[in-house]
Amino acid sequence: MTSDNKKTKAMLYDHLRMEILSTRMAPGSDIDEAKLSAEFQLSRTPLREVLRQMAGEGFVQLRENRSARVTDMSFSTLRDFFIAAPMIYGAVLRLAALNADAGQIAALHDAQDRFRAALRNGTSVDRALANNRFHEITGEMAGNIYLLPSFNRLLIDHARIGTTFYRPRSTGMVENLDKASQQHDEIIAAIEARNEERAGRLADEHWSLSRGQIEMFVMPGSLDIPLGVIPGTTTG
């Protein structure tokens, strides 16, 4: 494969990733492979290689003898999201406090600066993607090969949901976004201090804040499970 071909595949990957995370490509929508092939001047084989990679990461779904489509966000996936999110976020931040290196901490500070700038002047998509990058870095800090794929899959839907709730409609919602930014600062401080317990508590607080915002827009009324608790268990 030529270097130009590799570069074009990387460009296609980045394009599709941004289109999906921003919901410009809506959940469940078909991907026009012929159009992408013409636009990026890629034959079917390298195009499908990119789509296979993205399917493995949870961005798209491949279908036999049909075009790929953007991964859907159904009742079932949202239910799984609400169950898994608090557990995975907590594990990631605790491990981040134990394993983060100086370069990653510097990157997290930079991501937080971009998040604050997006809250001031950005669109809802800018805010969702800046928040997503902040959390991606905490996943890199955690450095766990088993946990990271699940965390990155979770972040895909969190970003897509976030394009909705980062469009505040009340003073209370604006205040919640400010609180989220403050919690990011506290998360950085806990990681810098190697305070695993504090990082875990902040994960719970941060998820609780996000959960309330998400519920306003997307949580089905019949999804009456204790959030963060595996169905069939008790809270003790």
C-alpha positions in Angstrom: 0.0 0.0 0.0 1.4 3.4 -0.9 1.9 6.2 1.6 -0.7 8.3 -0.2 -3.3 5.5 0.1 -2.6 5.2 3.9 -3.0 8.9 4.2 -6.3 8.9 2.4 -7.6 6.0 4.5 -6.6 8.0 7.6 -8.5 11.0 6.2 -11.5 8.9 5.5 -11.4 7.5 9.0 -11.2 10.9 10.6 -14.0 12.2 8.4 -16.4 9.4 9.3 -15.5 9.5 13.0 -16.3 13.2 13.2 -19.5 12.9 11.2 -20.7 10.1 13.4 -19.7 11.6 16.8 -21.3 14.9 15.8 -24.5 13.1 14.6 -24.2 14.7 11.2 -24.4 11.1 10.2 -27.5 10.1 12.2 -27.5 6.9 14.3 -28.8 4.0 12.2 -28.4 5.8 8.9 -26.9 4.1 5.8 -23.4 5.0 4.7 -23.2 5.9 1.0 -20.1 3.9 0.2 -20.1 4.9 -3.5 -20.1 8.6 -2.7 -17.3 8.2 -0.2 -15.3 6.1 -2.7 -15.6 8.9 -5.2 -15.0 11.7 -2.7 -11.8 10.2 -1.3 -10.7 8.4 -4.5 -10.5 5.1 -2.8 -11.4 1.7 -4.3 -13.9 -0.6 -2.6 -11.1 -2.7 -0.9 -9.4 0.1 1.1 -12.8 1.7 1.8 -14.1 -1.5 3.4 -10.9 -1.9 5.4 -11.6 1.5 7.0 -15.2 0.4 7.6 -14.1 -2.9 9.1 -11.9 -1.0 11.5 -14.7 1.3 12.5 -17.1 -1.6 12.9 -14.6 -3.2 15.4 -14.5 0.0 17.4 -18.3 0.4 17.4 -18.9 3.3 15.0 -20.5 1.4 12.2 -22.3 -1.9 11.5 -21.4 -4.0 8.5 -24.1 -5.9 6.7 -23.8 -8.7 4.1 -24.6 -7.6 0.6 -25.7 -4.2 1.8 -24.0 -0.9 2.6 -22.6 -0.3 6.1 -24.6 1.8 8.5 -23.9 4.0 11.5 -24.4 2.1 14.7 -27.9 2.7 16.0 -28.9 4.0 19.4 -31.9 1.9 20.4 -33.7 1.3 23.6 -31.5 -1.7 24.2 -28.2 0.1 23.6 -29.3 3.1 25.8 -30.3 0.7 28.5 -26.8 -0.9 28.4 -25.2 2.5 28.3 -26.9 3.6 31.5 -26.0 0.4 33.3 -22.3 0.3 32.2 -21.3 3.9 32.2 -20.9 4.6 36.0 -18.9 1.3 36.5 -16.6 1.9 33.5 -16.0 5.6 34.3 -15.2 4.8 37.9 -12.7 2.1 36.9 -11.0 4.3 34.3 -10.5 7.2 36.7 -9.2 5.1 39.5 -6.6 3.5 37.2 -5.8 6.9 35.7 -4.8 8.2 39.1 -2.5 5.2 39.5 -0.9 5.2 36.0 -0.9 8.6 34.4 2.4 10.0 33.3 3.5 13.6 33.1 2.8 13.9 29.3 -0.7 12.6 29.7 -1.4 15.0 32.6 -0.2 17.9 30.4 -2.5 16.7 27.6 -5.4 16.5 30.0 -4.8 20.1 31.1 -4.8 21.1 27.4 -8.0 19.2 26.8 -9.7 21.0 29.7 -8.6 24.4 28.3 -10.3 23.5 25.0 -13.4 22.3 26.8 -13.7 25.6 28.7 -13.2 27.5 25.5 -15.9 25.4 23.8 -18.3 26.1 26.7 -17.7 29.9 26.2 -17.8 30.1 22.5 -18.4 26.8 20.8 -21.4 25.0 19.4 -23.0 22.0 21.1 -20.9 19.7 18.8 -17.7 21.5 19.8 -18.6 21.0 23.4 -19.4 17.4 23.1 -16.2 16.6 21.2 -14.1 18.6 23.6 -15.6 16.7 26.5 -15.1 13.5 24.6 -11.4 14.2 24.1 -10.9 15.0 27.8 -12.3 11.6 28.7 -10.4 9.8 25.9 -7.2 10.9 27.6 -8.3 9.5 30.9 -8.8 6.2 29.2 -5.3 6.4 27.8 -4.0 7.1 31.3 -5.8 4.0 32.7 -3.7 1.9 30.3 -5.8 -1.2 30.6 -6.1 -3.3 27.4 -9.3 -4.9 28.5 -11.1 -1.8 29.8 -10.1 0.6 27.0 -12.2 -0.8 24.2 -15.3 -0.8 26.3 -14.6 2.7 27.5 -14.0 4.0 23.9 -17.3 2.3 22.8 -19.1 4.1 25.6 -17.6 7.4 24.6 -19.1 7.1 21.1 -22.6 7.2 22.4 -21.8 9.7 25.2 -20.6 12.1 22.5 -23.6 11.5 20.3 -26.0 12.1 23.2 -23.9 15.1 24.3 -24.6 17.0 21.1 -28.1 17.3 22.5 -27.5 18.2 26.1 -24.6 20.6 25.4 -27.3 22.8 24.0 -28.6 24.2 27.3 -32.2 25.5 27.5 -32.3 26.9 31.0 -30.2 28.6 33.6 -30.0 25.4 35.5 -28.6 23.6 32.6 -25.9 26.3 32.1 -25.0 25.9 35.7 -24.7 22.2 35.3 -22.2 22.7 32.4 -20.2 25.0 34.6 -20.2 22.3 37.3 -19.1 19.7 34.8 -16.1 21.9 34.0 -15.3 22.4 37.7 -15.4 18.6 38.1 -12.9 18.2 35.3 -10.5 20.4 37.2 -11.1 18.3 40.3 -10.5 15.1 38.4 -7.2 16.5 37.1 -6.2 17.4 40.6 -7.0 13.9 41.9 -5.0 12.3 39.2 -2.0 14.6 39.8 -2.2 13.7 43.5 -2.4 10.0 42.7 -5.5 9.9 44.8 -7.3 6.8 43.5 -10.1 7.0 46.0 -10.8 10.6 45.3 -10.8 10.0 41.5 -13.3 7.2 42.0 -15.7 9.4 44.0 -15.4 12.2 41.4 -16.3 9.6 38.7 -19.5 8.9 40.5 -20.3 12.6 41.0 -19.4 13.4 37.3 -21.6 10.6 36.0 -24.5 11.6 38.3 -24.4 15.1 36.8 -24.2 13.8 33.2 -26.9 11.3 33.9 -29.4 14.0 35.0 -28.7 16.0 31.8 -29.0 12.9 29.6 -32.3 11.8 31.2 -34.0 15.1 30.2 -33.6 14.3 26.5 -33.1 10.6 25.8 -33.9 8.3 28.6 -37.0 6.2 27.8 -39.7 6.5 30.4 -39.9 2.7 30.8 -36.2 2.4 31.6 -36.8 2.3 35.3 -33.7 0.5 36.4 -31.3 1.6 39.2 -28.6 3.3 37.2 -25.2 1.8 37.6 -26.7 -1.4 39.1 -26.6 -4.7 37.2 -30.2 -5.9 36.7 -31.0 -8.8 39.0 -28.8 -7.6 41.8 -29.6 -5.6 44.9 -28.0 -2.4 46.1 -27.4 -3.9 49.6 
